[in-house]
Amino acid sequence: MSTNLNCPACGGPIENISPIVRSISCAHCANLLYFDNSSWLDGGKFPTEIAAPALLGVERHGQIAGDLFTVAGRVRLEYGGGHWDEWWLEFENGEDRWLEEDDGNYFFHQSLPLNATPQDLQGLGAGQMFAAGDMNWFITESGEALVSGVQGRLPVTLQPGFKLHYFDAVADGREINIEVWGSEVEASLSQAVDASAISWQR
């Protein structure tokens, strides 16, 4: 069942919010709302707006491998070496997915079951091993990233100043990404995507 709200900053309508959405930006003034403790709260605005690359844009409709999708939302994450964007795609077949854009390269993320808490990951860093999905993964990078901007609707609870911990690891030629969003740990397999394989609807 979808939800309708009014932005606490400008009063503009925010309509048809699906039950899985946990953060959403107002299309009228860019104010952020987030869901916490069964309520929608005012998250305020980010200090600066984020410019979109030419390929992607919130509410743009596309198709890949015959599957239709809508670009629902976007998160910009900044770290010491630069930034990357994560786009939430809502597919018509119900298999919603994250698409990462990093320096012009694109990667789909397929969820990987991982029974871990943030405490289980404390102390892990590059050069160490980590067990996930019945495999042992070699951690190639770990760090902290700042959420510096949000657009559209997202399935995670975010607000300005939010920081996440991330880990990149490899095993048997495959790549895994682990991100700690507050009290939640999300793991996914990374698959490179050829941007030319995405077609866009006008």
C-alpha positions as CSV (number, residue, x, y, z in Angstrom):
1,M,0.0,0.0,0.0
2,S,1.5,3.3,-1.1
3,T,1.8,6.4,1.1
4,N,1.2,10.1,0.3
5,L,3.0,12.9,2.3
6,N,3.5,16.6,2.2
7,C,7.0,18.0,2.3
8,P,7.6,19.6,5.8
9,A,9.8,22.3,4.1
10,C,7.7,23.5,1.2
11,G,4.4,21.7,1.6
12,G,4.6,20.1,-1.8
13,P,3.0,16.7,-2.4
14,I,5.1,13.5,-2.3
15,E,2.8,10.8,-3.6
16,N,2.7,7.0,-4.1
17,I,5.6,6.1,-1.8
18,S,5.9,2.3,-1.8
19,P,6.4,0.3,1.4
20,I,10.1,-0.5,0.7
21,V,11.1,3.2,0.4
22,R,13.0,4.4,3.4
23,S,14.4,7.8,2.1
24,I,12.9,10.2,-0.4
25,S,13.8,13.7,-1.7
26,C,11.1,16.3,-2.4
27,A,10.9,16.9,-6.2
28,H,9.8,20.5,-5.5
29,C,12.6,21.7,-3.1
30,A,15.1,18.7,-2.7
31,N,14.4,18.4,1.0
32,L,15.0,14.9,2.3
33,L,12.6,12.8,4.3
34,Y,13.6,9.5,5.9
35,F,11.6,6.7,7.6
36,D,12.6,5.8,11.2
37,N,10.7,4.2,14.1
38,S,7.5,3.9,12.0
39,S,7.5,7.6,11.2
40,W,8.6,9.9,8.3
41,L,11.1,12.5,9.6
42,D,12.5,15.7,8.2
43,G,16.1,15.2,7.2
44,G,16.8,18.7,5.9
45,K,18.8,19.5,2.8
46,F,22.3,18.6,1.6
47,P,24.7,21.5,1.4
48,T,25.1,21.2,-2.4
49,E,23.2,19.6,-5.2
50,I,24.7,16.7,-7.2
51,A,24.9,16.9,-11.0
52,A,23.9,13.7,-12.9
53,P,26.0,12.1,-15.6
54,A,24.6,12.1,-19.1
55,L,23.5,8.4,-19.1
56,L,21.4,8.3,-15.9
57,G,18.7,10.4,-14.4
58,V,16.0,9.9,-11.7
59,E,12.6,8.9,-13.2
60,R,14.2,8.0,-16.5
61,H,12.8,4.7,-18.1
62,G,15.0,2.1,-19.7
63,Q,15.5,-1.5,-20.7
64,I,18.3,-4.0,-20.4
65,A,18.3,-7.6,-21.5
66,G,14.5,-7.2,-22.2
67,D,13.7,-6.1,-18.7
68,L,12.1,-2.6,-18.3
69,F,13.0,-0.4,-15.3
70,T,12.7,3.1,-13.9
71,V,15.6,4.9,-12.2
72,A,14.0,5.5,-8.8
73,G,16.8,7.2,-6.8
74,R,20.4,8.0,-6.4
75,V,23.0,8.2,-3.6
76,R,26.3,10.0,-4.0
77,L,29.1,8.7,-1.8
78,E,32.4,10.6,-1.2
79,Y,35.6,9.1,0.1
80,G,39.2,10.3,0.2
81,G,40.0,9.4,-3.4
82,G,36.8,10.8,-5.0
83,H,33.2,9.7,-5.2
84,W,30.8,7.2,-6.8
85,D,27.1,7.1,-7.3
86,E,24.6,4.3,-6.6
87,W,21.4,4.3,-8.5
88,W,18.3,2.3,-7.4
89,L,16.5,0.8,-10.3
90,E,12.9,-0.5,-10.0
91,F,12.2,-3.2,-12.5
92,E,8.7,-4.1,-13.8
93,N,9.4,-7.8,-13.0
94,G,9.9,-6.8,-9.3
95,E,13.6,-7.6,-9.2
96,D,14.8,-4.2,-8.1
97,R,18.6,-3.7,-8.1
98,W,21.4,-1.2,-7.4
99,L,23.5,0.1,-10.4
100,E,26.9,1.6,-9.4
101,E,28.5,4.3,-11.5
102,D,32.2,4.9,-10.8
103,D,34.3,7.0,-13.1
104,G,32.3,6.1,-16.2
105,N,32.1,2.3,-15.4
106,Y,28.8,0.6,-14.4
107,F,28.2,-2.4,-12.2
108,F,25.0,-4.2,-11.2
109,H,24.9,-5.6,-7.7
110,Q,23.2,-8.9,-7.0
111,S,22.3,-9.4,-3.4
112,L,24.3,-12.0,-1.5
113,P,23.0,-13.6,1.7
114,L,25.2,-12.6,4.6
115,N,24.4,-13.3,8.2
116,A,26.6,-10.6,9.7
117,T,26.3,-7.6,12.0
118,P,28.4,-4.4,12.0
119,Q,30.2,-5.8,15.0
120,D,31.3,-8.9,13.0
121,L,33.1,-6.6,10.6
122,Q,34.9,-4.5,13.1
123,G,38.7,-4.7,12.7
124,L,38.6,-6.1,9.2
125,G,40.7,-4.4,6.6
126,A,42.6,-4.8,3.3
127,G,44.7,-7.9,3.1
128,Q,42.5,-10.0,5.4
129,M,40.1,-12.8,4.6
130,F,36.3,-12.8,5.2
131,A,33.8,-15.7,4.9
132,A,30.5,-14.9,3.0
133,G,28.2,-17.0,0.8
134,D,30.1,-20.3,1.6
135,M,33.3,-18.8,0.2
136,N,36.4,-17.1,1.7
137,W,36.9,-13.6,0.2
138,F,40.2,-11.6,0.2
139,I,39.5,-8.0,1.2
140,T,41.2,-5.6,-1.3
141,E,39.9,-2.3,0.0
142,S,38.0,-1.0,3.0
143,G,37.1,2.5,4.0
144,E,34.4,5.0,5.0
145,A,32.3,7.1,2.7
146,L,30.1,10.1,3.3
147,V,26.6,10.4,1.8
148,S,26.9,13.8,0.2
149,G,23.6,13.8,-1.8
150,V,20.4,12.0,-2.4
151,Q,17.8,12.2,-5.2
152,G,14.5,10.3,-5.6
153,R,13.4,7.4,-3.5
154,L,15.6,4.7,-2.0
155,P,15.2,1.5,0.1
156,V,17.7,2.6,2.8
157,T,17.3,5.2,5.6
158,L,19.6,8.1,4.9
159,Q,20.1,11.7,6.1
160,P,22.7,14.4,5.6
161,G,26.0,13.6,7.3
162,F,25.4,9.8,7.2
163,K,28.5,7.7,6.8
164,L,28.9,4.1,5.7
165,H,31.7,1.6,5.9
166,Y,32.5,-0.4,2.8
167,F,34.6,-3.4,1.9
168,D,35.6,-4.7,-1.6
169,A,36.8,-8.3,-1.8
170,V,37.6,-11.0,-4.5
171,A,37.4,-14.8,-4.7
172,D,37.6,-17.1,-7.7
173,G,37.6,-14.1,-10.1
174,R,34.4,-12.7,-8.6
175,E,34.0,-9.4,-6.8
176,I,31.9,-8.8,-3.7
177,N,30.9,-5.5,-2.1
178,I,29.9,-5.2,1.5
179,E,28.3,-2.0,2.9
180,V,27.3,-1.2,6.5
181,W,24.3,1.1,6.5
182,G,23.9,2.0,10.2
183,S,22.8,-1.3,11.8
184,E,22.3,-3.1,8.5
185,V,24.9,-5.0,6.5
186,E,24.4,-5.4,2.8
187,A,26.5,-7.7,0.6
188,S,26.3,-8.1,-3.2
189,L,28.1,-9.6,-6.1
190,S,29.4,-7.0,-8.6
191,Q,28.9,-7.5,-12.4
192,A,30.2,-5.1,-15.0
193,V,27.6,-3.6,-17.3
194,D,28.2,-2.3,-20.8
195,A,26.4,1.0,-21.0
196,S,25.6,0.4,-24.6
197,A,23.4,-2.5,-23.6
198,I,21.0,-0.1,-21.9
199,S,18.3,1.4,-24.1
200,W,16.3,4.4,-23.1
201,Q,12.7,5.3,-23.7
202,R,12.1,8.9,-24.9
